[in-house]
Amino acid sequence: MKLITKNLSKRFNREWIFKDLTFEFSSPNTYAIVGPNGSGKSTLMQVLWGQMLPSQGNVVYEKDGKEIPLDEIFKHVSIATPYMDLIDEFTLTEMINFHFKFKQARNNKSTEELIEIFQLTRSKDKAIANFSSGMRQRLKLGLALYSQADLLFLDEPTTNFDNKSIDWYTYHRNQLPPETLVFIASNQEHEYPKDALKVDILAFKKGY
């Protein structure tokens, strides 16, 4: 899997968030998007996964040497962010069932197996509205990590996590298929593998 950017740039009003990012990202690598808080890491991620249009430049997605049309890239992408919404009215079981109507579960895991993997068995019938912030984040990550996807985007993945949950995340991140192209926006070194390739957003800001 490849994601290729050509002169990719984004600005809000007169401020360039990043400018002229020309890069070829390819699996089986993990890329850590790094930079100070407020520098635009999340914005870059949203442009890369196609949610936000760039101000100039473009993104090309390729699989097995063939370009994926932009209107089909959502089929290949899985995302987890602290600001992503869940459906509060759903129970955990209903949320998982709903999610996997649109995505295939990795290794064809059943809902029951996924609930156990997420270590949320006692909450299978609890409404998402009653989940703690840490439980919500674990569910978001679990859904992303166990969706069959070629591109995985994780933005500050261990937000609201204690040490035990960080260990859970690290273990399951390390179980990802090697062909997955992974992007992790973070300033915390424990959130990405030691061999991750770092992309410093400050290197692509106007004036740097």
N, C-alpha and C positions, 0 to 999 in steps of 0.2 A: 504494500500500500504506500502511495506517495501523496503528499500534499505540497504543492509548489506555489510559492508566492512570487509575484513579479511587481516590483515597485509598489508594494502594498502600503497604503497610507490612510490614516484616519485623523480627522480634526473635528473639533467642536468649536463653532464660531471661528475665531482666529488662532486658536491654540492647536498645534499639532500634537496628537497623543503619541503617534509614531509615524515615521516617514521613510519611504523607500526601502521597505523590507523585502529583499529578494533572497529567497532561501528555498532549498529542497529538503523537506522533512520526509523521512522514509522509515518504514518498519524494517527490522524489529526493534527500533530505538524508542527510548523514552526521552522526551524533551521537557526540561524544567524551565518555565517562563519565570524569570526572576527580575526583581527591581523593587525600589522602595514602595511603601504604601502610597496609593494614589497615583502611581506612575503610569497606570493604564494596562496592567496585566489582564484584568478581566475584560476590558474592551478588546484587546488583541484576541483573546480566546473567542469572544463572541463573533468577531469578524472571521476567524479561522473556521468556526463550525457553521457559519452561514446565517446566523441570526441577525447580524448587523452588516449593512452594506459598507464597503470601504469608500473613502472620499476619492481615492484614485488607486490605480493598480488593480490586480485581480488575483484570485485564488483558483488553482486547478487541482482537481482530485483525480488520481489514477489508480486503477486496480488491475493487476495482471497486464499492464501495458496499455490498458484502454481507459479513456477519459470517462468519468462519471458525470452525467448532466447535473447541473446545479439543482434542478427541481427534483432530483432523486437522491441527493446526498443525505437527506434525513434518514434514509433507510440504513445507512452505514454508520451513523453517529450515535454515541451514547454519552450522556452528560450528567455530572453531579456538581452542584454548587450550593453554598449556604443560602443564597437568595432565591433558589428555585422553589416553587410552590408545590405542595402536596394537596390532595383533596381531603380536607379536614373531616368531611362527613363520612368518608369511607372508613371501614375497619382495616386493619393491617391485611387481612386475607383479601378483602375486596380491592385494596390498592394494588396488591401484587397481581391479582387476576386481571385487573383493568390494564395495568402497564403491559403485561405480556399478551394482550390482544393486539398490540401494535409492534412488539418486538419478540423475537424468538429467544427463549432462555438458553443461556450457554450450557452445553452438555445436556440439553433437554431436561433440566431440573424441574421437578414438580413444585407447586406452591408450598406443599408441606416441607419439602427438602430445603427450599429457599428460606422459609421462616426459621428453620433450625440453623441453617448456615448464618443467618443474620443474628442469631442468638436472641430472638424475640418471641420464643415459643409461648411464653406466658401472656403475651399481648396479642395473640392472633385474632381475638375478637374485640380488641379495644379500638375505639375510634381514634384516628390520627390526631384529632383535636386535643386528645388527652395525652399525647406523647410528649416527653421531655425534649428539649433541644438536641440532646445527644442521641436520643432514639430516632428523632427525625433525620439527623445527619447519617446515622448508620443505615437507615432505610434507603435514603437517597443514594448512598454509596453502593449498597448492596444491589439495588436495581441497576445501577450503571455498570458495576463490575461483572454482573451475571447476565447482562444482555449480550446477545450475539452481535458484535459490532466490530468494524474494521478500525474505527477512529474513536478513541476514548478521551474525553476532556474532563479533568478534575480541577476545580478551582478551590484552593485552600481546603483540601479534603478533611483535615482533622479538626476543623472548627468545632468547638463545643465538646471535644473528646477528652476523656481522662486517659491515663496511661494504658489501662486494659483495652480500651477501645482503639487506641493508636496501634497496639499490638495486633488487634483483630484486623484493622485496615491494612497494615503492612503485610500480614500473612496472605490475605486474599488478593492484594495487589500483585504479589509475587506469583500467584497462580494463573495470571493472565496468559493466554496463548501467545507465543513469541511473535506471531505475525501481526499482533495488534499494534497500531501506531498510537502512542500515548502522549498526551500533553498534560502537564501539571503546573498550574500557576501557584507559586508559593515562595515565601521567604524562610520557610522552616526546612532545614535539611533532612529531617526525619520523614518528610512527606514525599520525597522522591528518592529513587534508588541512587546509590553512590556512583553508579556508572551512567547516570542520566546526563544528557548533553544539555548544557546550560545556554539559554538564549536571554541575554540581558536587554530588557526593553530600552534602557537608557542609551544603548548603542544605536537605536533607531528613532531617537527623538531629535527634532530640529534644534540645531545648535550644539549637538554632541559629535 
